Amino acid sequence: MWLFVIIFVIFGMIGTLSPRTSWYLSNWWRFENKTDPSKASLFIYRISGIIFLLAALLIIFV
């Protein structure tokens, strides 16, 4: 159980604090040239980071 909490916290922190890094980690294999993510994509990755952090808190307290 604590392994999931640690993984969720790591993914959540990366997604919340640096959604661009999270985007590159998820999509590095799709593009040959250097591309930048859209603002909507960065927003979705930030929201998913917050969801991961909330899921980690839910696992801890339940």
mmCIF file of the N, C-alpha and C atoms, coordinates in Angstrom:
data_MODEL
# 
_entry.id   MODEL 
# 
loop_
_atom_site.group_PDB 
_atom_site.id 
_atom_site.type_symbol 
_atom_site.label_atom_id 
_atom_site.label_alt_id 
_atom_site.label_comp_id 
_atom_site.label_asym_id 
_atom_site.label_entity_id 
_atom_site.label_seq_id 
_atom_site.pdbx_PDB_ins_code 
_atom_site.Cartn_x 
_atom_site.Cartn_y 
_atom_site.Cartn_z 
_atom_site.occupancy 
_atom_site.B_iso_or_equiv 
_atom_site.pdbx_formal_charge 
_atom_site.auth_seq_id 
_atom_site.auth_comp_id 
_atom_site.auth_asym_id 
_atom_site.auth_atom_id 
_atom_site.pdbx_PDB_model_num 
ATOM 1   N N  . MET A 1 1  ? 0.822  -1.179 0.000   1.00 0.00 ? 1  MET A N  1 
ATOM 2   C CA . MET A 1 1  ? 0.000  0.000  0.000   1.00 0.00 ? 1  MET A CA 1 
ATOM 3   C C  . MET A 1 1  ? 0.876  1.257  0.000   1.00 0.00 ? 1  MET A C  1 
ATOM 4   N N  . TRP A 1 2  ? 1.921  1.264  0.795   1.00 0.00 ? 2  TRP A N  1 
ATOM 5   C CA . TRP A 1 2  ? 2.769  2.460  0.862   1.00 0.00 ? 2  TRP A CA 1 
ATOM 6   C C  . TRP A 1 2  ? 3.529  2.670  -0.447  1.00 0.00 ? 2  TRP A C  1 
ATOM 7   N N  . LEU A 1 3  ? 3.749  1.592  -1.185  1.00 0.00 ? 3  LEU A N  1 
ATOM 8   C CA . LEU A 1 3  ? 4.397  1.726  -2.483  1.00 0.00 ? 3  LEU A CA 1 
ATOM 9   C C  . LEU A 1 3  ? 3.525  2.555  -3.426  1.00 0.00 ? 3  LEU A C  1 
ATOM 10  N N  . PHE A 1 4  ? 2.214  2.295  -3.414  1.00 0.00 ? 4  PHE A N  1 
ATOM 11  C CA . PHE A 1 4  ? 1.297  3.084  -4.238  1.00 0.00 ? 4  PHE A CA 1 
ATOM 12  C C  . PHE A 1 4  ? 1.275  4.547  -3.809  1.00 0.00 ? 4  PHE A C  1 
ATOM 13  N N  . VAL A 1 5  ? 1.313  4.777  -2.529  1.00 0.00 ? 5  VAL A N  1 
ATOM 14  C CA . VAL A 1 5  ? 1.321  6.157  -2.026  1.00 0.00 ? 5  VAL A CA 1 
ATOM 15  C C  . VAL A 1 5  ? 2.565  6.887  -2.516  1.00 0.00 ? 5  VAL A C  1 
ATOM 16  N N  . ILE A 1 6  ? 3.707  6.240  -2.426  1.00 0.00 ? 6  ILE A N  1 
ATOM 17  C CA . ILE A 1 6  ? 4.961  6.867  -2.858  1.00 0.00 ? 6  ILE A CA 1 
ATOM 18  C C  . ILE A 1 6  ? 4.937  7.138  -4.355  1.00 0.00 ? 6  ILE A C  1 
ATOM 19  N N  . ILE A 1 7  ? 4.468  6.181  -5.145  1.00 0.00 ? 7  ILE A N  1 
ATOM 20  C CA . ILE A 1 7  ? 4.389  6.360  -6.600  1.00 0.00 ? 7  ILE A CA 1 
ATOM 21  C C  . ILE A 1 7  ? 3.415  7.476  -6.952  1.00 0.00 ? 7  ILE A C  1 
ATOM 22  N N  . PHE A 1 8  ? 2.247  7.496  -6.310  1.00 0.00 ? 8  PHE A N  1 
ATOM 23  C CA . PHE A 1 8  ? 1.258  8.538  -6.587  1.00 0.00 ? 8  PHE A CA 1 
ATOM 24  C C  . PHE A 1 8  ? 1.778  9.912  -6.197  1.00 0.00 ? 8  PHE A C  1 
ATOM 25  N N  . VAL A 1 9  ? 2.496  9.998  -5.092  1.00 0.00 ? 9  VAL A N  1 
ATOM 26  C CA . VAL A 1 9  ? 3.050  11.292 -4.673  1.00 0.00 ? 9  VAL A CA 1 
ATOM 27  C C  . VAL A 1 9  ? 4.115  11.765 -5.659  1.00 0.00 ? 9  VAL A C  1 
ATOM 28  N N  . ILE A 1 10 ? 4.956  10.865 -6.118  1.00 0.00 ? 10 ILE A N  1 
ATOM 29  C CA . ILE A 1 10 ? 5.995  11.246 -7.085  1.00 0.00 ? 10 ILE A CA 1 
ATOM 30  C C  . ILE A 1 10 ? 5.360  11.735 -8.384  1.00 0.00 ? 10 ILE A C  1 
ATOM 31  N N  . PHE A 1 11 ? 4.412  10.948 -8.936  1.00 0.00 ? 11 PHE A N  1 
ATOM 32  C CA . PHE A 1 11 ? 3.741  11.367 -10.169 1.00 0.00 ? 11 PHE A CA 1 
ATOM 33  C C  . PHE A 1 11 ? 2.957  12.653 -9.967  1.00 0.00 ? 11 PHE A C  1 
ATOM 34  N N  . GLY A 1 12 ? 2.327  12.781 -8.806  1.00 0.00 ? 12 GLY A N  1 
ATOM 35  C CA . GLY A 1 12 ? 1.555  13.981 -8.522  1.00 0.00 ? 12 GLY A CA 1 
ATOM 36  C C  . GLY A 1 12 ? 2.415  15.219 -8.406  1.00 0.00 ? 12 GLY A C  1 
ATOM 37  N N  . MET A 1 13 ? 3.562  15.100 -7.758  1.00 0.00 ? 13 MET A N  1 
ATOM 38  C CA . MET A 1 13 ? 4.455  16.247 -7.620  1.00 0.00 ? 13 MET A CA 1 
ATOM 39  C C  . MET A 1 13 ? 5.032  16.664 -8.973  1.00 0.00 ? 13 MET A C  1 
ATOM 40  N N  . ILE A 1 14 ? 5.430  15.687 -9.783  1.00 0.00 ? 14 ILE A N  1 
ATOM 41  C CA . ILE A 1 14 ? 5.964  16.017 -11.107 1.00 0.00 ? 14 ILE A CA 1 
ATOM 42  C C  . ILE A 1 14 ? 4.880  16.678 -11.957 1.00 0.00 ? 14 ILE A C  1 
ATOM 43  N N  . GLY A 1 15 ? 3.678  16.112 -11.940 1.00 0.00 ? 15 GLY A N  1 
ATOM 44  C CA . GLY A 1 15 ? 2.601  16.666 -12.748 1.00 0.00 ? 15 GLY A CA 1 
ATOM 45  C C  . GLY A 1 15 ? 2.143  18.032 -12.286 1.00 0.00 ? 15 GLY A C  1 
ATOM 46  N N  . THR A 1 16 ? 2.141  18.267 -10.981 1.00 0.00 ? 16 THR A N  1 
ATOM 47  C CA . THR A 1 16 ? 1.668  19.542 -10.456 1.00 0.00 ? 16 THR A CA 1 
ATOM 48  C C  . THR A 1 16 ? 2.724  20.629 -10.564 1.00 0.00 ? 16 THR A C  1 
ATOM 49  N N  . LEU A 1 17 ? 3.946  20.327 -10.207 1.00 0.00 ? 17 LEU A N  1 
ATOM 50  C CA . LEU A 1 17 ? 4.997  21.348 -10.194 1.00 0.00 ? 17 LEU A CA 1 
ATOM 51  C C  . LEU A 1 17 ? 5.600  21.603 -11.576 1.00 0.00 ? 17 LEU A C  1 
ATOM 52  N N  . SER A 1 18 ? 5.682  20.562 -12.395 1.00 0.00 ? 18 SER A N  1 
ATOM 53  C CA . SER A 1 18 ? 6.275  20.722 -13.724 1.00 0.00 ? 18 SER A CA 1 
ATOM 54  C C  . SER A 1 18 ? 5.506  19.885 -14.740 1.00 0.00 ? 18 SER A C  1 
ATOM 55  N N  . PRO A 1 19 ? 4.367  20.385 -15.197 1.00 0.00 ? 19 PRO A N  1 
ATOM 56  C CA . PRO A 1 19 ? 3.595  19.607 -16.166 1.00 0.00 ? 19 PRO A CA 1 
ATOM 57  C C  . PRO A 1 19 ? 4.326  19.421 -17.501 1.00 0.00 ? 19 PRO A C  1 
ATOM 58  N N  . ARG A 1 20 ? 5.231  20.338 -17.832 1.00 0.00 ? 20 ARG A N  1 
ATOM 59  C CA . ARG A 1 20 ? 6.001  20.188 -19.070 1.00 0.00 ? 20 ARG A CA 1 
ATOM 60  C C  . ARG A 1 20 ? 6.909  18.946 -18.999 1.00 0.00 ? 20 ARG A C  1 
ATOM 61  N N  . THR A 1 21 ? 7.534  18.714 -17.855 1.00 0.00 ? 21 THR A N  1 
ATOM 62  C CA . THR A 1 21 ? 8.354  17.512 -17.672 1.00 0.00 ? 21 THR A CA 1 
ATOM 63  C C  . THR A 1 21 ? 7.497  16.260 -17.757 1.00 0.00 ? 21 THR A C  1 
ATOM 64  N N  . SER A 1 22 ? 6.332  16.306 -17.149 1.00 0.00 ? 22 SER A N  1 
ATOM 65  C CA . SER A 1 22 ? 5.416  15.173 -17.215 1.00 0.00 ? 22 SER A CA 1 
ATOM 66  C C  . SER A 1 22 ? 4.987  14.903 -18.651 1.00 0.00 ? 22 SER A C  1 
ATOM 67  N N  . TRP A 1 23 ? 4.743  15.960 -19.419 1.00 0.00 ? 23 TRP A N  1 
ATOM 68  C CA . TRP A 1 23 ? 4.367  15.808 -20.821 1.00 0.00 ? 23 TRP A CA 1 
ATOM 69  C C  . TRP A 1 23 ? 5.502  15.168 -21.607 1.00 0.00 ? 23 TRP A C  1 
ATOM 70  N N  . TYR A 1 24 ? 6.732  15.636 -21.389 1.00 0.00 ? 24 TYR A N  1 
ATOM 71  C CA . TYR A 1 24 ? 7.878  15.058 -22.100 1.00 0.00 ? 24 TYR A CA 1 
ATOM 72  C C  . TYR A 1 24 ? 8.105  13.600 -21.714 1.00 0.00 ? 24 TYR A C  1 
ATOM 73  N N  . LEU A 1 25 ? 7.911  13.263 -20.451 1.00 0.00 ? 25 LEU A N  1 
ATOM 74  C CA . LEU A 1 25 ? 8.077  11.870 -20.039 1.00 0.00 ? 25 LEU A CA 1 
ATOM 75  C C  . LEU A 1 25 ? 7.023  10.964 -20.663 1.00 0.00 ? 25 LEU A C  1 
ATOM 76  N N  . SER A 1 26 ? 5.854  11.513 -20.912 1.00 0.00 ? 26 SER A N  1 
ATOM 77  C CA . SER A 1 26 ? 4.772  10.723 -21.499 1.00 0.00 ? 26 SER A CA 1 
ATOM 78  C C  . SER A 1 26 ? 4.835  10.655 -23.016 1.00 0.00 ? 26 SER A C  1 
ATOM 79  N N  . ASN A 1 27 ? 5.384  11.668 -23.669 1.00 0.00 ? 27 ASN A N  1 
ATOM 80  C CA . ASN A 1 27 ? 5.300  11.775 -25.125 1.00 0.00 ? 27 ASN A CA 1 
ATOM 81  C C  . ASN A 1 27 ? 6.635  11.858 -25.843 1.00 0.00 ? 27 ASN A C  1 
ATOM 82  N N  . TRP A 1 28 ? 7.729  11.500 -25.225 1.00 0.00 ? 28 TRP A N  1 
ATOM 83  C CA . TRP A 1 28 ? 9.041  11.662 -25.843 1.00 0.00 ? 28 TRP A CA 1 
ATOM 84  C C  . TRP A 1 28 ? 9.196  10.803 -27.092 1.00 0.00 ? 28 TRP A C  1 
ATOM 85  N N  . TRP A 1 29 ? 8.511  9.693  -27.165 1.00 0.00 ? 29 TRP A N  1 
ATOM 86  C CA . TRP A 1 29 ? 8.672  8.746  -28.256 1.00 0.00 ? 29 TRP A CA 1 
ATOM 87  C C  . TRP A 1 29 ? 7.821  9.094  -29.476 1.00 0.00 ? 29 TRP A C  1 
ATOM 88  N N  . ARG A 1 30 ? 6.889  10.024 -29.352 1.00 0.00 ? 30 ARG A N  1 
ATOM 89  C CA . ARG A 1 30 ? 5.964  10.321 -30.450 1.00 0.00 ? 30 ARG A CA 1 
ATOM 90  C C  . ARG A 1 30 ? 6.508  11.319 -31.465 1.00 0.00 ? 30 ARG A C  1 
ATOM 91  N N  . PHE A 1 31 ? 7.462  12.133 -31.083 1.00 0.00 ? 31 PHE A N  1 
ATOM 92  C CA . PHE A 1 31 ? 7.902  13.235 -31.931 1.00 0.00 ? 31 PHE A CA 1 
ATOM 93  C C  . PHE A 1 31 ? 9.383  13.128 -32.232 1.00 0.00 ? 31 PHE A C  1 
ATOM 94  N N  . GLU A 1 32 ? 9.731  13.318 -33.505 1.00 0.00 ? 32 GLU A N  1 
ATOM 95  C CA . GLU A 1 32 ? 11.135 13.302 -33.901 1.00 0.00 ? 32 GLU A CA 1 
ATOM 96  C C  . GLU A 1 32 ? 11.794 14.655 -33.628 1.00 0.00 ? 32 GLU A C  1 
ATOM 97  N N  . ASN A 1 33 ? 11.124 15.711 -34.002 1.00 0.00 ? 33 ASN A N  1 
ATOM 98  C CA . ASN A 1 33 ? 11.672 17.054 -33.801 1.00 0.00 ? 33 ASN A CA 1 
ATOM 99  C C  . ASN A 1 33 ? 11.214 17.589 -32.455 1.00 0.00 ? 33 ASN A C  1 
ATOM 100 N N  . LYS A 1 34 ? 11.877 18.640 -32.031 1.00 0.00 ? 34 LYS A N  1 
ATOM 101 C CA . LYS A 1 34 ? 11.507 19.243 -30.753 1.00 0.00 ? 34 LYS A CA 1 
ATOM 102 C C  . LYS A 1 34 ? 10.180 19.983 -30.910 1.00 0.00 ? 34 LYS A C  1 
ATOM 103 N N  . THR A 1 35 ? 9.207  19.599 -30.107 1.00 0.00 ? 35 THR A N  1 
ATOM 104 C CA . THR A 1 35 ? 7.901  20.245 -30.129 1.00 0.00 ? 35 THR A CA 1 
ATOM 105 C C  . THR A 1 35 ? 7.545  20.701 -28.721 1.00 0.00 ? 35 THR A C  1 
ATOM 106 N N  . ASP A 1 36 ? 6.645  21.640 -28.652 1.00 0.00 ? 36 ASP A N  1 
ATOM 107 C CA . ASP A 1 36 ? 6.186  22.149 -27.365 1.00 0.00 ? 36 ASP A CA 1 
ATOM 108 C C  . ASP A 1 36 ? 4.740  21.731 -27.145 1.00 0.00 ? 36 ASP A C  1 
ATOM 109 N N  . PRO A 1 37 ? 4.387  21.411 -25.910 1.00 0.00 ? 37 PRO A N  1 
ATOM 110 C CA . PRO A 1 37 ? 2.998  21.038 -25.627 1.00 0.00 ? 37 PRO A CA 1 
ATOM 111 C C  . PRO A 1 37 ? 2.086  22.266 -25.649 1.00 0.00 ? 37 PRO A C  1 
ATOM 112 N N  . SER A 1 38 ? 0.817  22.039 -25.909 1.00 0.00 ? 38 SER A N  1 
ATOM 113 C CA . SER A 1 38 ? -0.144 23.139 -25.908 1.00 0.00 ? 38 SER A CA 1 
ATOM 114 C C  . SER A 1 38 ? -0.489 23.526 -24.470 1.00 0.00 ? 38 SER A C  1 
ATOM 115 N N  . LYS A 1 39 ? -1.103 24.682 -24.320 1.00 0.00 ? 39 LYS A N  1 
ATOM 116 C CA . LYS A 1 39 ? -1.503 25.126 -22.986 1.00 0.00 ? 39 LYS A CA 1 
ATOM 117 C C  . LYS A 1 39 ? -2.567 24.211 -22.404 1.00 0.00 ? 39 LYS A C  1 
ATOM 118 N N  . ALA A 1 40 ? -3.459 23.721 -23.256 1.00 0.00 ? 40 ALA A N  1 
ATOM 119 C CA . ALA A 1 40 ? -4.505 22.803 -22.784 1.00 0.00 ? 40 ALA A CA 1 
ATOM 120 C C  . ALA A 1 40 ? -3.901 21.499 -22.283 1.00 0.00 ? 40 ALA A C  1 
ATOM 121 N N  . SER A 1 41 ? -2.904 21.007 -22.997 1.00 0.00 ? 41 SER A N  1 
ATOM 122 C CA . SER A 1 41 ? -2.234 19.777 -22.578 1.00 0.00 ? 41 SER A CA 1 
ATOM 123 C C  . SER A 1 41 ? -1.529 19.958 -21.235 1.00 0.00 ? 41 SER A C  1 
ATOM 124 N N  . LEU A 1 42 ? -0.845 21.074 -21.069 1.00 0.00 ? 42 LEU A N  1 
ATOM 125 C CA . LEU A 1 42 ? -0.178 21.348 -19.790 1.00 0.00 ? 42 LEU A CA 1 
ATOM 126 C C  . LEU A 1 42 ? -1.189 21.474 -18.661 1.00 0.00 ? 42 LEU A C  1 
ATOM 127 N N  . PHE A 1 43 ? -2.339 22.083 -18.933 1.00 0.00 ? 43 PHE A N  1 
ATOM 128 C CA . PHE A 1 43 ? -3.393 22.201 -17.928 1.00 0.00 ? 43 PHE A CA 1 
ATOM 129 C C  . PHE A 1 43 ? -3.915 20.819 -17.515 1.00 0.00 ? 43 PHE A C  1 
ATOM 130 N N  . ILE A 1 44 ? -4.105 19.939 -18.486 1.00 0.00 ? 44 ILE A N  1 
ATOM 131 C CA . ILE A 1 44 ? -4.592 18.592 -18.188 1.00 0.00 ? 44 ILE A CA 1 
ATOM 132 C C  . ILE A 1 44 ? -3.561 17.813 -17.378 1.00 0.00 ? 44 ILE A C  1 
ATOM 133 N N  . TYR A 1 45 ? -2.283 17.958 -17.712 1.00 0.00 ? 45 TYR A N  1 
ATOM 134 C CA . TYR A 1 45 ? -1.256 17.266 -16.933 1.00 0.00 ? 45 TYR A CA 1 
ATOM 135 C C  . TYR A 1 45 ? -1.161 17.816 -15.516 1.00 0.00 ? 45 TYR A C  1 
ATOM 136 N N  . ARG A 1 46 ? -1.370 19.107 -15.341 1.00 0.00 ? 46 ARG A N  1 
ATOM 137 C CA . ARG A 1 46 ? -1.365 19.689 -13.986 1.00 0.00 ? 46 ARG A CA 1 
ATOM 138 C C  . ARG A 1 46 ? -2.552 19.169 -13.178 1.00 0.00 ? 46 ARG A C  1 
ATOM 139 N N  . ILE A 1 47 ? -3.723 19.102 -13.785 1.00 0.00 ? 47 ILE A N  1 
ATOM 140 C CA . ILE A 1 47 ? -4.912 18.575 -13.110 1.00 0.00 ? 47 ILE A CA 1 
ATOM 141 C C  . ILE A 1 47 ? -4.712 17.102 -12.755 1.00 0.00 ? 47 ILE A C  1 
ATOM 142 N N  . SER A 1 48 ? -4.113 16.338 -13.662 1.00 0.00 ? 48 SER A N  1 
ATOM 143 C CA . SER A 1 48 ? -3.871 14.929 -13.344 1.00 0.00 ? 48 SER A CA 1 
ATOM 144 C C  . SER A 1 48 ? -2.863 14.777 -12.202 1.00 0.00 ? 48 SER A C  1 
ATOM 145 N N  . GLY A 1 49 ? -1.904 15.689 -12.101 1.00 0.00 ? 49 GLY A N  1 
ATOM 146 C CA . GLY A 1 49 ? -0.977 15.666 -10.966 1.00 0.00 ? 49 GLY A CA 1 
ATOM 147 C C  . GLY A 1 49 ? -1.694 15.915 -9.657  1.00 0.00 ? 49 GLY A C  1 
ATOM 148 N N  . ILE A 1 50 ? -2.631 16.849 -9.676  1.00 0.00 ? 50 ILE A N  1 
ATOM 149 C CA . ILE A 1 50 ? -3.422 17.123 -8.467  1.00 0.00 ? 50 ILE A CA 1 
ATOM 150 C C  . ILE A 1 50 ? -4.279 15.910 -8.112  1.00 0.00 ? 50 ILE A C  1 
ATOM 151 N N  . ILE A 1 51 ? -4.823 15.255 -9.114  1.00 0.00 ? 51 ILE A N  1 
ATOM 152 C CA . ILE A 1 51 ? -5.631 14.054 -8.861  1.00 0.00 ? 51 ILE A CA 1 
ATOM 153 C C  . ILE A 1 51 ? -4.776 12.947 -8.256  1.00 0.00 ? 51 ILE A C  1 
ATOM 154 N N  . PHE A 1 52 ? -3.544 12.784 -8.744  1.00 0.00 ? 52 PHE A N  1 
ATOM 155 C CA . PHE A 1 52 ? -2.643 11.783 -8.153  1.00 0.00 ? 52 PHE A CA 1 
ATOM 156 C C  . PHE A 1 52 ? -2.349 12.107 -6.690  1.00 0.00 ? 52 PHE A C  1 
ATOM 157 N N  . LEU A 1 53 ? -2.122 13.374 -6.382  1.00 0.00 ? 53 LEU A N  1 
ATOM 158 C CA . LEU A 1 53 ? -1.867 13.748 -4.984  1.00 0.00 ? 53 LEU A CA 1 
ATOM 159 C C  . LEU A 1 53 ? -3.092 13.498 -4.107  1.00 0.00 ? 53 LEU A C  1 
ATOM 160 N N  . LEU A 1 54 ? -4.268 13.807 -4.610  1.00 0.00 ? 54 LEU A N  1 
ATOM 161 C CA . LEU A 1 54 ? -5.492 13.547 -3.854  1.00 0.00 ? 54 LEU A CA 1 
ATOM 162 C C  . LEU A 1 54 ? -5.720 12.058 -3.647  1.00 0.00 ? 54 LEU A C  1 
ATOM 163 N N  . ALA A 1 55 ? -5.385 11.259 -4.670  1.00 0.00 ? 55 ALA A N  1 
ATOM 164 C CA . ALA A 1 55 ? -5.517 9.803  -4.528  1.00 0.00 ? 55 ALA A CA 1 
ATOM 165 C C  . ALA A 1 55 ? -4.546 9.272  -3.478  1.00 0.00 ? 55 ALA A C  1 
ATOM 166 N N  . ALA A 1 56 ? -3.337 9.818  -3.424  1.00 0.00 ? 56 ALA A N  1 
ATOM 167 C CA . ALA A 1 56 ? -2.376 9.407  -2.401  1.00 0.00 ? 56 ALA A CA 1 
ATOM 168 C C  . ALA A 1 56 ? -2.888 9.751  -1.006  1.00 0.00 ? 56 ALA A C  1 
ATOM 169 N N  . LEU A 1 57 ? -3.465 10.943 -0.844  1.00 0.00 ? 57 LEU A N  1 
ATOM 170 C CA . LEU A 1 57 ? -4.035 11.312 0.446   1.00 0.00 ? 57 LEU A CA 1 
ATOM 171 C C  . LEU A 1 57 ? -5.210 10.415 0.813   1.00 0.00 ? 57 LEU A C  1 
ATOM 172 N N  . LEU A 1 58 ? -6.017 10.071 -0.165  1.00 0.00 ? 58 LEU A N  1 
ATOM 173 C CA . LEU A 1 58 ? -7.149 9.191  0.081   1.00 0.00 ? 58 LEU A CA 1 
ATOM 174 C C  . LEU A 1 58 ? -6.679 7.810  0.541   1.00 0.00 ? 58 LEU A C  1 
ATOM 175 N N  . ILE A 1 59 ? -5.630 7.309  -0.073  1.00 0.00 ? 59 ILE A N  1 
ATOM 176 C CA . ILE A 1 59 ? -5.097 5.998  0.312   1.00 0.00 ? 59 ILE A CA 1 
ATOM 177 C C  . ILE A 1 59 ? -4.538 6.056  1.739   1.00 0.00 ? 59 ILE A C  1 
ATOM 178 N N  . ILE A 1 60 ? -3.869 7.148  2.076   1.00 0.00 ? 60 ILE A N  1 
ATOM 179 C CA . ILE A 1 60 ? -3.286 7.269  3.412   1.00 0.00 ? 60 ILE A CA 1 
ATOM 180 C C  . ILE A 1 60 ? -4.359 7.300  4.493   1.00 0.00 ? 60 ILE A C  1 
ATOM 181 N N  . PHE A 1 61 ? -5.408 8.078  4.275   1.00 0.00 ? 61 PHE A N  1 
ATOM 182 C CA . PHE A 1 61 ? -6.387 8.293  5.327   1.00 0.00 ? 61 PHE A CA 1 
ATOM 183 C C  . PHE A 1 61 ? -7.535 7.298  5.340   1.00 0.00 ? 61 PHE A C  1 
ATOM 184 N N  . VAL A 1 62 ? -7.623 6.446  4.358   1.00 0.00 ? 62 VAL A N  1 
ATOM 185 C CA . VAL A 1 62 ? -8.709 5.453  4.349   1.00 0.00 ? 62 VAL A CA 1 
ATOM 186 C C  . VAL A 1 62 ? -8.199 4.102  4.645   1.00 0.00 ? 62 VAL A C  1 
# 
